[in-house]
């Protein structure tokens, strides 16, 4: 029996296929998902409206080059690798212990961590992400501290000297760090230098740094350097991790958790 996908799951998979192949054909998508041509055309129309692809005769082509995905808006990033983010975010949340003091970075994968904290009763959580802070507030039992600073509209996150200064007042058990790009040679990086500076301050404030990101981020380099891979204690990613990264990460003693997709 063929698996039935929700509309958003199907659209997320279309984007992943497009990211891998650069082009998708309507006829192939109809066969893959077992839905009508009308449904697929509507999917492509919606994704084009979100500026995630360009429709062409018989299908669609990729709109952005790979490196252009890094600093998309939260709304656009939610459509990319959503299944991977959900599963690795859920697993990352299981690494928390009751009474921990943690930092949660901004980003769509970090949001998945925030959504999976139901079993905990006593946590102190620092975050620079306004959308994540609102999600955490719904638990009504955590001590949530929002870092100040200038808000970045693209990510709903705060950055700048105020946020960096605030972190100097805290010492936390764990940092859950979102990652845009990961390279063996160049380490972790992000398109925005203010985000990079704040991430460095987060690393300094935490006893353990846990980088949580899907495997599409491997082999990329962005504009602003955050840290070398050797500065990270733990990595949580999915089963799409390239073998060379897997071998290197394990060889330098980083704890590696691979979530099967």
C-alpha positions in Angstrom: 0.0 0.0 0.0 1.4 3.4 -1.1 2.1 5.9 1.7 -0.2 8.9 1.6 1.6 12.2 2.2 0.0 15.4 3.5 0.0 18.4 1.2 2.9 20.1 3.0 4.9 16.8 3.2 4.5 16.4 -0.5 5.6 20.0 -1.2 8.6 19.6 1.1 9.6 16.5 -0.8 9.2 18.2 -4.1 11.6 20.9 -2.9 14.1 18.3 -1.8 13.9 16.6 -5.2 14.3 19.9 -6.9 17.3 20.7 -4.7 18.9 17.4 -5.6 18.0 17.3 -9.4 17.6 21.0 -10.3 14.5 20.1 -12.2 11.3 18.1 -11.6 8.7 16.9 -14.1 4.9 16.9 -13.5 4.5 13.4 -15.0 7.2 12.0 -12.6 5.7 13.7 -9.6 2.2 12.3 -10.4 3.7 8.8 -10.4 5.8 9.3 -7.3 3.0 10.6 -5.1 0.0 8.9 -6.7 -2.0 12.1 -6.9 -3.6 13.9 -9.9 -1.9 16.2 -12.3 -4.1 19.0 -11.0 -2.8 18.5 -7.4 0.8 18.6 -8.6 0.2 21.8 -10.7 -1.4 23.4 -7.6 1.7 22.4 -5.5 4.0 24.0 -8.0 1.9 27.1 -8.2 2.0 27.5 -4.5 5.7 26.9 -4.2 6.3 29.4 -7.0 4.2 32.0 -5.2 6.5 31.4 -2.2 9.4 32.1 -4.5 10.9 28.6 -4.0 10.9 27.5 -7.6 10.1 28.6 -11.2 7.5 26.8 -13.2 8.4 25.8 -16.8 6.6 23.7 -19.4 6.0 20.2 -18.0 7.5 20.9 -14.6 9.6 23.3 -12.6 13.3 24.3 -12.1 15.2 25.5 -9.1 15.1 29.2 -8.4 18.1 29.6 -6.1 21.6 28.3 -6.3 22.6 26.1 -3.4 24.5 28.8 -1.6 21.6 31.2 -1.8 19.5 29.1 0.6 21.5 30.1 3.6 19.8 33.4 4.5 16.2 32.8 3.3 13.4 33.9 5.5 12.0 31.6 8.2 8.8 31.1 6.1 10.9 29.8 3.2 13.2 27.7 5.3 10.2 25.9 6.8 9.6 24.4 3.4 13.1 22.9 3.1 14.0 19.5 4.6 11.1 19.7 7.0 11.0 16.0 7.7 14.7 15.9 8.6 14.3 19.0 10.8 11.4 17.5 12.7 13.2 14.2 13.5 16.6 15.6 14.5 14.9 18.4 16.5 12.9 15.8 18.4 16.0 13.7 19.1 18.1 16.8 20.1 15.4 17.6 22.7 15.9 14.2 24.3 19.5 15.2 25.2 18.2 17.7 27.7 18.1 16.8 31.4 15.6 18.0 34.0 16.7 21.3 35.6 19.2 22.1 32.8 20.0 25.7 31.9 20.1 25.8 28.1 20.5 28.2 25.2 18.4 27.7 22.1 19.7 29.5 18.9 17.3 30.8 16.3 16.2 28.8 13.2 13.6 26.3 12.0 15.5 23.3 13.3 15.8 25.0 16.7 12.0 25.5 16.7 11.6 21.7 16.4 13.5 21.4 19.7 11.2 23.9 21.4 8.2 21.9 20.2 9.4 18.7 21.9 9.9 19.7 25.5 6.6 18.3 26.9 8.3 15.8 29.3 10.3 18.4 31.2 9.0 20.4 34.1 11.9 22.6 35.2 14.1 24.2 32.6 15.7 27.6 32.3 16.0 28.6 28.6 17.8 31.5 27.0 17.0 32.3 23.4 17.5 35.1 20.9 14.6 33.9 18.8 11.3 35.7 19.3 9.2 33.0 17.7 10.8 30.3 19.8 10.3 32.3 23.0 6.6 32.5 22.2 6.4 28.8 21.6 8.2 28.1 24.9 5.8 30.4 26.8 3.0 28.1 26.0 4.4 25.5 28.4 3.7 27.9 31.2 6.4 26.3 33.5 9.8 27.1 32.1 11.9 30.1 33.0 12.4 31.8 29.6 14.9 34.5 29.1 14.9 36.5 25.8 18.1 38.1 24.8 17.8 41.7 23.7 19.3 43.5 20.7 18.4 44.4 17.2 15.8 42.1 15.5 16.6 40.5 12.2 13.3 40.4 10.3 14.5 37.5 8.1 14.9 35.2 11.1 12.9 36.7 14.0 16.1 36.7 16.0 18.0 39.4 18.0 21.6 40.2 17.4 24.2 42.8 18.3 26.1 44.1 21.4 23.1 43.9 23.8 22.5 40.2 23.1 26.3 39.5 23.3 26.6 41.4 26.6 23.7 39.6 28.1 25.3 36.3 27.5 28.3 37.3 29.5 26.1 37.2 32.6 25.2 33.5 32.3 26.8 30.1 32.4 24.6 27.4 30.9 24.7 23.6 30.7 24.0 23.2 27.0 23.8 25.3 23.8 21.7 24.0 20.9 23.3 25.7 17.9 21.7 26.1 14.5 24.0 25.8 11.5 23.8 27.2 8.0 27.0 25.7 6.7 29.5 23.0 7.8 32.9 22.3 6.2 35.7 20.1 7.3 38.3 22.8 6.4 36.3 25.9 7.3 34.1 24.7 10.2 30.7 26.3 10.9 29.6 29.5 9.2 26.6 31.7 8.6 25.7 34.4 6.1 25.4 37.2 8.7 28.4 38.4 10.7 26.2 39.6 13.6 24.7 36.1 13.9 28.2 34.7 13.9 29.4 37.0 16.7 26.4 36.1 18.8 26.9 32.4 18.1 30.5 32.7 19.4 29.2 34.3 22.6 26.7 31.5 23.0 29.5 28.9 22.7 31.5 30.8 25.3 28.5 30.8 27.7 27.8 27.0 27.5 29.5 24.0 29.0 28.5 21.8 26.0 27.8 22.9 22.5 25.4 20.7 20.5 25.2 21.6 16.8 21.9 20.5 15.3 21.4 20.6 11.5 20.2 18.5 8.6 22.7 16.9 6.2 22.1 19.4 3.4 24.4 21.8 5.3 27.5 19.7 5.0 30.1 20.7 2.4 29.1 24.4 2.4 30.8 27.6 3.5 29.0 30.9 4.3 30.4 34.4 4.7 31.0 34.6 8.4 33.0 32.1 10.5 31.4 30.8 13.7 33.7 28.1 15.0 35.9 25.2 14.0 34.4 21.7 14.1 36.8 21.0 16.9 35.0 23.6 19.1 31.8 21.5 19.0 31.1 18.8 21.5 28.1 17.1 19.9 26.5 17.0 16.4 22.9 15.8 15.7 22.2 15.3 12.1 20.4 12.9 9.7 21.4 9.8 7.8 22.2 11.8 4.7 25.6 12.8 6.2 28.4 12.2 3.7 30.8 9.4 4.7 33.9 11.7 4.7 32.2 14.1 7.2 31.1 11.1 9.4 34.6 9.7 9.5 36.2 13.1 10.2 33.8 14.0 13.0 34.3 10.7 14.7 38.1 10.9 14.3 38.3 14.2 16.3 36.2 12.9 19.1 32.9 14.7 18.5 29.9 12.8 19.8 27.8 12.2 16.7 24.1 11.3 16.7 22.6 10.2 13.3 18.9 10.2 13.1 17.5 7.8 10.5 15.1 9.4 8.0 
